[in-house]
Amino acid sequence: MNGKLEYWVKVPVGPIHPALEEPEKFIITLDGERIVNVDVKLGYNLRGLEWIAMRRNYIQILYLAERICGICSFSHNHTYSRAVEEMAGIEVPERAEYIRVITGELERIHSHLLNLGVVGHTIGYDTTLHLSWLARERVMDILEAIGGNRVNYSINTIGGVRRDLEEKHIRAILDMIKNYRNEVMPKIEEIFLYDPTVEARLRDAGVIPKRIAIEYSAQGPTARGSGVKKDVRYNEKLSVYPDLGVKPITPKEFTGVVKGDVFDRMVVRVGELWQSMELIERAIDQMPEGKIKAVPKDNTLLFQLKKAEGEGIGRYEAPRGELIHYVMGQKGKDVPAKWKMREPTFPNLFAIARALVGEQVADVPVAIASIDPCLSCTDRVAVVDANTGRKKVLTERDLLKLSIEKTRELNPNVKAKPEVVGVGCPRGGVL
Amino acid sequence: MNVLYATLGFLGIYAYVSFASLLWGGIDRKLVARMQRRMGPPLLQPFYDFLKLVSKESIIPRDANKFFELAPVLALATSIALLAYTPLGFEPIFGTKGDVILFIYLLTLIGFLRVVGAVSSGSPYAQIGAQREMIILVSREGPMMLALFTILWRLSDLGVTKPFSMGTFYEHNVWELGTPMSVIGTVVLLLVFLAWLASEIEVGYFDIPEAETELAEGTMAEYSGRHLALFELANAIKAFVSASLVVAIFFPWGLSGYIGLTGLPAVAIDLLFHTLKVFAVLFVSMSLFRAVTGRLRINQAVSLFWTRMLPAAIVGALLLAIDTLGVVA
């Protein structure tokens, strides 16, 4: 951007682009194949979650939190529960904490396998995608067995968990881990640690130096891949994790060097797969008997929460990095005064945008995929602002009406009247 | 040669190759799917795709110029013209002296027309794809031409009627040179040719200009409907034709001689046998290669050609040449 002749091309990657799983826009300024500047535009996936939450009580928000993201559904509702528990001073039984650890680590396995496949796909290596997603089916089956669903297992509740682990579940989990150790992990390691194609593409791509990782507050495998020893489970001594001996994984233990590139992030993920399996085994070993819920009935719990006042913060190491939920209670109401969350993708996105400057356009998709972006987690705040500067707030009813009208416009054969029926939750509460 | 028969034969070859190359597309997708533990699409999926695309509306970008519509037509026309000089188990119909050079020109022209179409579309993705296509085109032709001309020069030495023509490969077989040196040299050149073939049809390492996850199909980004259908057919024929070149050089054996057939049945048998050989070559260079590799960066691909393939071609050429130069024995 100095006075020289400019042959720069602006390439929009997004909002809809084959490399991105979710809508989001990166405006990339190119000089040939070299990237000069990256501009991140967020907000295509806005759902107004906090606004919806202000109309639901504490227990209903659990299910909303779970639906923030389909991959880290457990992480969100776990973190939310921790925040509410801290606010109301609810003591969680130890067995429940162990079950949470087991579910959380199973989820980490499925999330990491998913991301490894996605990274393989973005470098055109589709065989890795099919291999790791095939392996992922097994852990999702286990999650279905213990939670009841493959994606939103809703095993968590405020003050404990809703389902106990039975003998057959434990047997199935141990079986799965044995299978992963013997059959899946050698293949995954062979691909992501030793394959020449993968190494050629992932080495020295999207490098985030340690200083930048700290400066931009990168989280999770993105930070650990750059050599920052940052893991909430370890640093915060979260729940029963210290008893299980959790340690932040850096690529140093596997390859001996820390470069902070895409390859290192993948190495961290492979390492965490091993670690998660170990943690699950230890948790199953040490799990005590006892009750699984602090307050057995939901209405008693709601009554107790209604009396609660103050603030609570929940932190948890989601598969993508540190997740923070903040809840502020108000006395006499079963609706929180404030609910707020910070996702790992948000800082990671800007760290990767900074890291991409000076690299090649071929590295953009793989670098973005390597932080495992979860944009439906990230897009949150609504600003209704037309070109004229006028502000207009659409209510839930308006949105529904608009969508019905749009449907009729697209398909005039739909006979039903544009009438808003069966709108979910009871109204009320304040913003 | 009877003009009528030549024209009819040419049309027949065009129909046959279109069918065979689209069928290979289906077989390839099915095979790769099985390698990746998937079911894969039905065998005739490329035909369905082609028919669907032909029936659909073609969207032309506002900023596109006339070449955008012209390029697919020209590309298909070029690929049809190419068929006249393609060895398909027998000597090419219009085979003449030096047609190898024309063959390579036409093959490159298809790539060039893709670039013209992409640049005319005005889309940034297509333009980056076009840049990449040009770069890789320049790097892949060098080693391949060196290898090809070495073999032709060596075979011409044995005395052929039409030097530097496709027919040369049917008069003499490169393996029948016989000396250990030349066998090793030929194997080296075969590897160069397989890499060139993979790059020509853009799979595996060399899926760089189209790079679906990076550039959203790159050079083909703005094409849709009929125009895309024409390009797809041209590309399928190009894959078949490029593999035919490799088959003609390295595996030129026919079946008809052994069975003792003559006339039209012999042509049919040879054509079918040739198709099988083409499928075998494409299986190695396309399906297997696609299943076990990812895409490289453009600079890595270019350096692969200049620092690995070109020296390999030179070594192969020297090994072939040493016999005649009389350096050894």
Boltz contact constraints between the chains, C-beta under 6 A:
constraints:
  - contact:
      token1: [A, 9]
      token2: [B, 124]
      max_distance: 6.0
  - contact:
      token1: [A, 11]
      token2: [B, 124]
      max_distance: 6.0
  - contact:
      token1: [A, 18]
      token2: [B, 212]
      max_distance: 6.0
  - contact:
      token1: [A, 18]
      token2: [B, 213]
      max_distance: 6.0
  - contact:
      token1: [A, 18]
      token2: [B, 216]
      max_distance: 6.0
  - contact:
      token1: [A, 19]
      token2: [B, 213]
      max_distance: 6.0
  - contact:
      token1: [A, 122]
      token2: [B, 213]
      max_distance: 6.0
  - contact:
      token1: [A, 123]
      token2: [B, 294]
      max_distance: 6.0
  - contact:
      token1: [A, 123]
      token2: [B, 295]
      max_distance: 6.0
  - contact:
      token1: [A, 124]
      token2: [B, 207]
      max_distance: 6.0
  - contact:
      token1: [A, 124]
      token2: [B, 294]
      max_distance: 6.0
  - contact:
      token1: [A, 124]
      token2: [B, 295]
      max_distance: 6.0
  - contact:
      token1: [A, 125]
      token2: [B, 294]
      max_distance: 6.0
  - contact:
      token1: [A, 127]
      token2: [B, 36]
      max_distance: 6.0
  - contact:
      token1: [A, 127]
      token2: [B, 291]
      max_distance: 6.0
  - contact:
      token1: [A, 130]
      token2: [B, 36]
      max_distance: 6.0
  - contact:
      token1: [A, 134]
      token2: [B, 37]
      max_distance: 6.0
  - contact:
      token1: [A, 197]
      token2: [B, 293]
      max_distance: 6.0
  - contact:
      token1: [A, 197]
      token2: [B, 294]
      max_distance: 6.0
  - contact:
      token1: [A, 200]
      token2: [B, 300]
      max_distance: 6.0
  - contact:
      token1: [A, 201]
      token2: [B, 294]
      max_distance: 6.0
  - contact:
      token1: [A, 360]
      token2: [B, 297]
      max_distance: 6.0
  - contact:
      token1: [A, 362]
      token2: [B, 214]
      max_distance: 6.0
  - contact:
      token1: [A, 362]
      token2: [B, 297]
      max_distance: 6.0
  - contact:
      token1: [A, 365]
      token2: [B, 213]
      max_distance: 6.0
  - contact:
      token1: [A, 365]
      token2: [B, 214]
      max_distance: 6.0
